[in-house]
Amino acid sequence: MTINPMQAPQDLFVEPLRLLRDSQDLRTLEVNAACTGSASAPVLSEIVGLGSLTLIDPNREILNLLPDWLSKLSGTLRELHLLVSLFVCRHIYLG
């Protein structure tokens, strides 16, 4: 399952994540910052049984919960991917 929108309100994915939390068949999950903020992170970190987890540009909220979440996933998780985008700003002065 991939949830990776370009932009979304912070609480948009709370309910879908609750449904995923209760799924017995979910083995792979890929989410971006839209699912790792203060409203979604506590629900996201309750999802267990994953074999593969990818967090794209994770927020501080989910990173703070990650050690406990990884402990819950220790029996099933085989792959963990943390992807972070780097933005480089350059100023060009035209004179």
Beta strands, then each sheet from edge to edge (+ up, - down):
strand 1: 2-3
strand 2: 28-31
strand 3: 52-56
strand 4: 79-83
sheet 1: 1+ 2+ 3+ 4+
end
